[in-house]
């Protein structure tokens, strides 16, 4: 029972500690994505545009008036800040982050499962922040040697690769089933908000300063500041938290009874033969392929094809992610409501929202290329596509928590790690396919995304599951059907307790 200073600190919080974790997790993902995406906008202003006008149809499609030079829409004009990186080199640079990102997923999940997610998550983002800050110094010191940029991005990816496995391990310890879709959608929506903020701020900052280094300093610094607050406010498990209320601790203990206090050995064989897990991997690949295509390459499409300057690029590149964020938040509430009211089972809800988030983007991303130089229509096509994608977060993204609360971090490490392979392939493939910056070349890129979206959604529709798997607790191979405690009754009693404490 809380006494002394712990009771006093507990009364200072207006919301339960699981919501504090949700907010800090959200801000952590915001920072992680902002640092990840920074280069996607900056690289459009760091490179010398290649002169491909003779063999390039994009000038006929999307003509820029008063354009006498190939760099007419560049904000950065200082030749010392521009580097001769061709499309394939840019693709390698953009994909390099995911080389490191993939490697630390599984180790991050294992470490978080054994020692807790607090330090695994925190130190990962801290290291990414530090290397983001030093990026401009290294680039300038090496005169834009792209191999050094690749090395830096690999190291940043190594730090950030622990983010999702560690955070998922913490959420499994803190989030009750009845709030899983809402809190999960809130936390993972940080990816969209981080992308929006990075695109908006980067575009305006580069346009106003006429240089690109400041965006790395800004977002790297914010990542370090987040780390300091996170270490003070958040803990790996409720039982470790020094000022969680007694009632919330008791509630979480009852709600999360399937989470073992002493972790059983990781059932690698069962994981390798689990059909629902393979279905989840398929869904993750589909989502990541489409999402990373947009994150890494949409800024290039808007500059090279639609011919936006960096400020307009930042603004219009943010709009699709704003739609994705709104839909992801609304989708989380709707998903939980449908499950609580028994309109859909957990399995049915996960399948429906995952497939909804794959088929819509598949159609509208591909259709955007047929808008050709109608910039308004193209932007709105991308916006609708990313809006549909928002329901992934209450679908497959929280599915690891359903399948196995005990091994949620490991599952996230496996699925997100394999999905990260798309982040390696898509920038390089896009660079290889779009050497002349034509709409037809980009249309091929979007048709590839269409096929992958559709095929992976079919796999998940037939084989995805929202039920706890037997290997979550090998000593009890017949788990009870997934159910939820009455959260409304708990919230009412929690309010009464807070009123009594204040009086």
KAJOGI-V724671 format. One record per residue. N is the residue number from 0. RES is the residue in three letters. NEAR is the number of other ideal C-beta (glycine too) atoms within 10 Angstrom. D_FIRST is the distance of its C-alpha to the first C-alpha in whole Angstrom. Layout:
n = [N & N]
res = [RES & RES]
near = [NEAR & NEAR]
d_first = [D_FIRST & D_FIRST]
This chain:
n = [0 & 1 & 2 & 3 & 4 & 5 & 6 & 7 & 8 & 9 & 10 & 11 & 12 & 13 & 14 & 15 & 16 & 17 & 18 & 19 & 20 & 21 & 22 & 23 & 24 & 25 & 26 & 27 & 28 & 29 & 30 & 31 & 32 & 33 & 34 & 35 & 36 & 37 & 38 & 39 & 40 & 41 & 42 & 43 & 44 & 45 & 46 & 47 & 48 & 49 & 50 & 51 & 52 & 53 & 54 & 55 & 56 & 57 & 58 & 59 & 60 & 61 & 62 & 63 & 64 & 65 & 66 & 67 & 68 & 69 & 70 & 71 & 72 & 73 & 74 & 75 & 76 & 77 & 78 & 79 & 80 & 81 & 82 & 83 & 84 & 85 & 86 & 87 & 88 & 89 & 90 & 91 & 92 & 93 & 94 & 95 & 96 & 97 & 98 & 99 & 100 & 101 & 102 & 103 & 104 & 105 & 106 & 107 & 108 & 109 & 110 & 111 & 112 & 113 & 114 & 115 & 116 & 117 & 118 & 119 & 120 & 121 & 122 & 123 & 124 & 125 & 126 & 127 & 128 & 129 & 130 & 131 & 132 & 133 & 134 & 135 & 136 & 137 & 138 & 139 & 140 & 141 & 142 & 143 & 144 & 145 & 146 & 147 & 148 & 149 & 150 & 151 & 152 & 153 & 154 & 155 & 156 & 157 & 158 & 159 & 160 & 161 & 162 & 163 & 164 & 165 & 166 & 167 & 168 & 169 & 170 & 171 & 172 & 173 & 174 & 175 & 176 & 177 & 178 & 179 & 180 & 181 & 182 & 183 & 184 & 185 & 186 & 187 & 188 & 189 & 190 & 191 & 192 & 193 & 194 & 195 & 196 & 197 & 198 & 199 & 200 & 201 & 202 & 203 & 204 & 205 & 206 & 207 & 208 & 209 & 210 & 211 & 212 & 213 & 214 & 215 & 216 & 217 & 218 & 219 & 220 & 221 & 222 & 223 & 224 & 225 & 226 & 227 & 228 & 229 & 230 & 231 & 232 & 233 & 234 & 235 & 236 & 237 & 238 & 239 & 240 & 241 & 242 & 243 & 244 & 245 & 246 & 247 & 248 & 249 & 250 & 251 & 252 & 253 & 254 & 255 & 256 & 257 & 258 & 259 & 260 & 261 & 262 & 263 & 264 & 265 & 266 & 267 & 268 & 269 & 270 & 271 & 272 & 273 & 274 & 275 & 276 & 277 & 278 & 279 & 280 & 281 & 282 & 283 & 284 & 285 & 286 & 287 & 288 & 289 & 290 & 291 & 292 & 293 & 294 & 295 & 296 & 297 & 298 & 299 & 300 & 301 & 302 & 303 & 304 & 305 & 306 & 307 & 308 & 309 & 310 & 311 & 312 & 313 & 314 & 315 & 316 & 317 & 318 & 319 & 320 & 321 & 322 & 323 & 324 & 325 & 326 & 327 & 328 & 329 & 330 & 331 & 332 & 333 & 334 & 335 & 336 & 337 & 338 & 339 & 340 & 341 & 342 & 343 & 344 & 345 & 346 & 347 & 348 & 349 & 350 & 351 & 352 & 353 & 354 & 355 & 356 & 357 & 358 & 359 & 360 & 361 & 362 & 363 & 364 & 365 & 366 & 367 & 368 & 369 & 370 & 371 & 372 & 373 & 374 & 375 & 376 & 377 & 378 & 379 & 380 & 381 & 382 & 383 & 384 & 385 & 386 & 387 & 388 & 389 & 390 & 391 & 392 & 393 & 394 & 395 & 396 & 397 & 398 & 399 & 400 & 401 & 402 & 403 & 404 & 405 & 406 & 407 & 408 & 409 & 410 & 411 & 412 & 413 & 414 & 415 & 416 & 417 & 418 & 419 & 420 & 421 & 422 & 423 & 424 & 425 & 426 & 427 & 428 & 429 & 430 & 431 & 432 & 433 & 434 & 435 & 436 & 437 & 438 & 439 & 440 & 441 & 442 & 443 & 444 & 445 & 446 & 447 & 448 & 449 & 450 & 451 & 452 & 453 & 454 & 455 & 456 & 457 & 458 & 459 & 460 & 461 & 462 & 463 & 464 & 465 & 466 & 467 & 468 & 469 & 470 & 471 & 472 & 473 & 474 & 475 & 476 & 477 & 478 & 479 & 480 & 481 & 482 & 483 & 484 & 485 & 486 & 487 & 488 & 489 & 490 & 491 & 492 & 493 & 494 & 495 & 496 & 497 & 498 & 499 & 500 & 501 & 502]
res = [UNK & UNK & UNK & UNK & UNK & UNK & UNK & UNK & UNK & UNK & UNK & UNK & UNK & UNK & UNK & UNK & UNK & UNK & UNK & UNK & UNK & UNK & UNK & UNK & UNK & UNK & UNK & UNK & UNK & UNK & UNK & UNK & UNK & UNK & UNK & UNK & UNK & UNK & UNK & UNK & UNK & UNK & UNK & UNK & UNK & UNK & UNK & UNK & UNK & UNK & UNK & UNK & UNK & UNK & UNK & UNK & UNK & UNK & UNK & UNK & UNK & UNK & UNK & UNK & UNK & UNK & UNK & UNK & UNK & UNK & UNK & UNK & UNK & UNK & UNK & UNK & UNK & UNK & UNK & UNK & UNK & UNK & UNK & UNK & UNK & UNK & UNK & UNK & UNK & UNK & UNK & UNK & UNK & UNK & UNK & UNK & UNK & UNK & UNK & UNK & UNK & UNK & UNK & UNK & UNK & UNK & UNK & UNK & UNK & UNK & UNK & UNK & UNK & UNK & UNK & UNK & UNK & UNK & UNK & UNK & UNK & UNK & UNK & UNK & UNK & UNK & UNK & UNK & UNK & UNK & UNK & UNK & UNK & UNK & UNK & UNK & UNK & UNK & UNK & UNK & UNK & UNK & UNK & UNK & UNK & UNK & UNK & UNK & UNK & UNK & UNK & UNK & UNK & UNK & UNK & UNK & UNK & UNK & UNK & UNK & UNK & UNK & UNK & UNK & UNK & UNK & UNK & UNK & UNK & UNK & UNK & UNK & UNK & UNK & UNK & UNK & UNK & UNK & UNK & UNK & UNK & UNK & UNK & UNK & UNK & UNK & UNK & UNK & UNK & UNK & UNK & UNK & UNK & UNK & UNK & UNK & UNK & UNK & UNK & UNK & UNK & UNK & UNK & UNK & UNK & UNK & UNK & UNK & UNK & UNK & UNK & UNK & UNK & UNK & UNK & UNK & UNK & UNK & UNK & UNK & UNK & UNK & UNK & UNK & UNK & UNK & UNK & UNK & UNK & UNK & UNK & UNK & UNK & UNK & UNK & UNK & UNK & UNK & UNK & UNK & UNK & UNK & UNK & UNK & UNK & UNK & UNK & UNK & UNK & UNK & UNK & UNK & UNK & UNK & UNK & UNK & UNK & UNK & UNK & UNK & UNK & UNK & UNK & UNK & UNK & UNK & UNK & UNK & UNK & UNK & UNK & UNK & UNK & UNK & UNK & UNK & UNK & UNK & UNK & UNK & UNK & UNK & UNK & UNK & UNK & UNK & UNK & UNK & UNK & UNK & UNK & UNK & UNK & UNK & UNK & UNK & UNK & UNK & UNK & UNK & UNK & UNK & UNK & UNK & UNK & UNK & UNK & UNK & UNK & UNK & UNK & UNK & UNK & UNK & UNK & UNK & UNK & UNK & UNK & UNK & UNK & UNK & UNK & UNK & UNK & UNK & UNK & UNK & UNK & UNK & UNK & UNK & UNK & UNK & UNK & UNK & UNK & UNK & UNK & UNK & UNK & UNK & UNK & UNK & UNK & UNK & UNK & UNK & UNK & UNK & UNK & UNK & UNK & UNK & UNK & UNK & UNK & UNK & UNK & UNK & UNK & UNK & UNK & UNK & UNK & UNK & UNK & UNK & UNK & UNK & UNK & UNK & UNK & UNK & UNK & UNK & UNK & UNK & UNK & UNK & UNK & UNK & UNK & UNK & UNK & UNK & UNK & UNK & UNK & UNK & UNK & UNK & UNK & UNK & UNK & UNK & UNK & UNK & UNK & UNK & UNK & UNK & UNK & UNK & UNK & UNK & UNK & UNK & UNK & UNK & UNK & UNK & UNK & UNK & UNK & UNK & UNK & UNK & UNK & UNK & UNK & UNK & UNK & UNK & UNK & UNK & UNK & UNK & UNK & UNK & UNK & UNK & UNK & UNK & UNK & UNK & UNK & UNK & UNK & UNK & UNK & UNK & UNK & UNK & UNK & UNK & UNK & UNK & UNK & UNK & UNK & UNK & UNK & UNK & UNK & UNK & UNK & UNK & UNK & UNK & UNK & UNK & UNK & UNK & UNK & UNK & UNK & UNK & UNK & UNK & UNK & UNK & UNK & UNK & UNK & UNK & UNK & UNK & UNK & UNK & UNK & UNK & UNK & UNK & UNK & UNK & UNK & UNK & UNK & UNK & UNK & UNK & UNK & UNK & UNK & UNK & UNK & UNK & UNK & UNK & UNK & UNK & UNK]
near = [6 & 17 & 7 & 7 & 10 & 15 & 14 & 11 & 12 & 19 & 14 & 7 & 15 & 8 & 9 & 20 & 21 & 21 & 17 & 18 & 28 & 24 & 16 & 21 & 28 & 21 & 19 & 27 & 23 & 24 & 29 & 26 & 24 & 27 & 29 & 28 & 26 & 24 & 28 & 23 & 29 & 27 & 20 & 28 & 27 & 24 & 22 & 15 & 16 & 16 & 10 & 16 & 14 & 7 & 8 & 17 & 14 & 23 & 15 & 11 & 15 & 19 & 10 & 12 & 5 & 5 & 13 & 6 & 9 & 13 & 15 & 13 & 19 & 20 & 20 & 21 & 11 & 8 & 8 & 10 & 17 & 18 & 18 & 10 & 20 & 13 & 22 & 12 & 17 & 25 & 24 & 20 & 23 & 27 & 24 & 26 & 30 & 28 & 19 & 21 & 28 & 21 & 16 & 23 & 25 & 19 & 16 & 31 & 31 & 17 & 20 & 30 & 23 & 12 & 13 & 19 & 32 & 20 & 17 & 27 & 29 & 21 & 15 & 26 & 24 & 19 & 19 & 31 & 24 & 17 & 23 & 30 & 19 & 16 & 23 & 20 & 12 & 14 & 22 & 12 & 11 & 14 & 9 & 18 & 13 & 18 & 12 & 15 & 25 & 18 & 15 & 22 & 25 & 17 & 18 & 27 & 25 & 22 & 25 & 28 & 29 & 30 & 28 & 31 & 33 & 32 & 29 & 34 & 36 & 27 & 26 & 26 & 24 & 29 & 28 & 17 & 23 & 19 & 20 & 24 & 30 & 21 & 25 & 27 & 31 & 20 & 28 & 24 & 25 & 22 & 26 & 28 & 21 & 26 & 29 & 23 & 19 & 30 & 28 & 19 & 19 & 32 & 28 & 15 & 21 & 27 & 17 & 11 & 13 & 13 & 19 & 25 & 19 & 16 & 28 & 22 & 15 & 19 & 27 & 23 & 14 & 19 & 26 & 17 & 12 & 20 & 21 & 11 & 13 & 21 & 14 & 7 & 14 & 22 & 21 & 21 & 19 & 19 & 12 & 11 & 22 & 10 & 16 & 23 & 21 & 12 & 15 & 20 & 15 & 12 & 21 & 23 & 13 & 10 & 19 & 18 & 10 & 17 & 20 & 13 & 7 & 4 & 14 & 13 & 6 & 16 & 20 & 10 & 9 & 17 & 18 & 10 & 11 & 20 & 13 & 20 & 25 & 17 & 23 & 30 & 22 & 24 & 30 & 28 & 21 & 31 & 28 & 25 & 22 & 28 & 24 & 25 & 25 & 24 & 24 & 27 & 23 & 23 & 27 & 25 & 25 & 26 & 23 & 26 & 22 & 22 & 21 & 24 & 19 & 25 & 17 & 17 & 28 & 25 & 16 & 22 & 29 & 21 & 18 & 29 & 32 & 17 & 21 & 30 & 22 & 14 & 26 & 28 & 18 & 14 & 23 & 28 & 13 & 18 & 26 & 23 & 14 & 19 & 23 & 16 & 8 & 7 & 10 & 18 & 16 & 24 & 16 & 14 & 22 & 31 & 25 & 18 & 28 & 30 & 24 & 19 & 32 & 29 & 17 & 20 & 31 & 26 & 17 & 22 & 27 & 20 & 17 & 26 & 20 & 13 & 17 & 16 & 15 & 14 & 17 & 9 & 14 & 23 & 20 & 17 & 21 & 26 & 19 & 19 & 26 & 29 & 23 & 22 & 29 & 29 & 27 & 30 & 30 & 33 & 29 & 30 & 32 & 29 & 30 & 30 & 23 & 25 & 23 & 27 & 25 & 23 & 28 & 30 & 34 & 26 & 29 & 29 & 29 & 22 & 28 & 25 & 23 & 18 & 26 & 25 & 18 & 26 & 25 & 20 & 17 & 28 & 26 & 20 & 19 & 25 & 23 & 13 & 17 & 23 & 15 & 17 & 23 & 21 & 22 & 12 & 21 & 21 & 16 & 14 & 21 & 20 & 14 & 19 & 23 & 19 & 13 & 22 & 27 & 15 & 14 & 26 & 25 & 15 & 18 & 27 & 16 & 10 & 16 & 28 & 22 & 21 & 16 & 21 & 21 & 15 & 22 & 23 & 19 & 12 & 6 & 10 & 11 & 6 & 15 & 10 & 8 & 16 & 9 & 15 & 14 & 10 & 17 & 10 & 9 & 19 & 12 & 10 & 12 & 16 & 10 & 11 & 13 & 16 & 9 & 8 & 12 & 7 & 5]
d_first = [0 & 4 & 6 & 10 & 12 & 10 & 9 & 13 & 14 & 12 & 14 & 17 & 17 & 19 & 19 & 16 & 16 & 18 & 21 & 20 & 21 & 24 & 25 & 25 & 27 & 29 & 30 & 30 & 33 & 35 & 35 & 36 & 39 & 40 & 41 & 42 & 45 & 46 & 49 & 50 & 51 & 52 & 54 & 56 & 57 & 57 & 60 & 64 & 65 & 68 & 71 & 71 & 73 & 76 & 75 & 72 & 72 & 69 & 71 & 73 & 70 & 68 & 70 & 69 & 71 & 73 & 71 & 74 & 71 & 69 & 66 & 67 & 63 & 62 & 60 & 60 & 64 & 63 & 65 & 63 & 60 & 61 & 62 & 64 & 62 & 63 & 61 & 61 & 59 & 57 & 56 & 55 & 53 & 51 & 50 & 50 & 46 & 45 & 47 & 44 & 42 & 43 & 42 & 39 & 37 & 37 & 36 & 33 & 32 & 32 & 30 & 28 & 27 & 27 & 25 & 23 & 25 & 24 & 26 & 29 & 29 & 29 & 31 & 34 & 34 & 34 & 37 & 39 & 38 & 40 & 43 & 43 & 44 & 46 & 48 & 51 & 52 & 52 & 54 & 56 & 57 & 58 & 60 & 59 & 59 & 57 & 56 & 54 & 52 & 52 & 50 & 48 & 47 & 46 & 44 & 42 & 42 & 41 & 38 & 37 & 37 & 34 & 32 & 32 & 31 & 28 & 27 & 28 & 26 & 23 & 24 & 24 & 20 & 19 & 21 & 22 & 25 & 26 & 25 & 27 & 30 & 29 & 27 & 29 & 32 & 30 & 30 & 33 & 35 & 34 & 37 & 39 & 38 & 39 & 42 & 43 & 42 & 43 & 47 & 47 & 46 & 48 & 51 & 51 & 50 & 53 & 56 & 55 & 55 & 58 & 56 & 53 & 51 & 49 & 47 & 46 & 44 & 42 & 40 & 40 & 38 & 36 & 35 & 34 & 32 & 30 & 29 & 28 & 25 & 24 & 23 & 21 & 19 & 19 & 18 & 19 & 17 & 13 & 12 & 13 & 12 & 11 & 10 & 10 & 8 & 6 & 10 & 12 & 10 & 11 & 14 & 15 & 15 & 17 & 19 & 20 & 20 & 24 & 22 & 22 & 20 & 23 & 26 & 29 & 32 & 34 & 36 & 39 & 42 & 40 & 39 & 43 & 44 & 42 & 44 & 41 & 40 & 43 & 44 & 41 & 42 & 46 & 44 & 42 & 46 & 47 & 45 & 45 & 48 & 49 & 46 & 47 & 51 & 50 & 47 & 50 & 53 & 53 & 53 & 56 & 58 & 57 & 59 & 62 & 63 & 62 & 62 & 60 & 59 & 56 & 55 & 55 & 54 & 51 & 51 & 52 & 50 & 47 & 48 & 47 & 44 & 43 & 44 & 42 & 39 & 40 & 40 & 37 & 35 & 37 & 37 & 33 & 33 & 36 & 35 & 32 & 33 & 36 & 34 & 32 & 35 & 36 & 39 & 39 & 37 & 35 & 38 & 40 & 38 & 38 & 42 & 43 & 41 & 42 & 46 & 46 & 45 & 47 & 50 & 50 & 50 & 53 & 55 & 55 & 54 & 58 & 59 & 58 & 61 & 63 & 63 & 65 & 65 & 64 & 61 & 59 & 59 & 58 & 55 & 54 & 55 & 52 & 50 & 50 & 50 & 47 & 45 & 46 & 44 & 41 & 40 & 40 & 36 & 35 & 37 & 38 & 35 & 32 & 34 & 32 & 29 & 31 & 33 & 30 & 26 & 26 & 30 & 29 & 30 & 33 & 34 & 34 & 36 & 39 & 39 & 39 & 41 & 44 & 44 & 44 & 47 & 48 & 47 & 50 & 53 & 53 & 53 & 56 & 58 & 58 & 59 & 62 & 63 & 63 & 65 & 67 & 65 & 66 & 65 & 66 & 65 & 61 & 62 & 62 & 59 & 57 & 59 & 57 & 54 & 55 & 56 & 53 & 51 & 53 & 53 & 49 & 48 & 50 & 49 & 45 & 46 & 48 & 45 & 42 & 39 & 35 & 34 & 32 & 34 & 35 & 34 & 31 & 30 & 33 & 32 & 31 & 35 & 34 & 31 & 31 & 32 & 30 & 28 & 26 & 23 & 24 & 22 & 24 & 22 & 18 & 19 & 20 & 17 & 15 & 18 & 17 & 13 & 15 & 17 & 15 & 13 & 16 & 18]
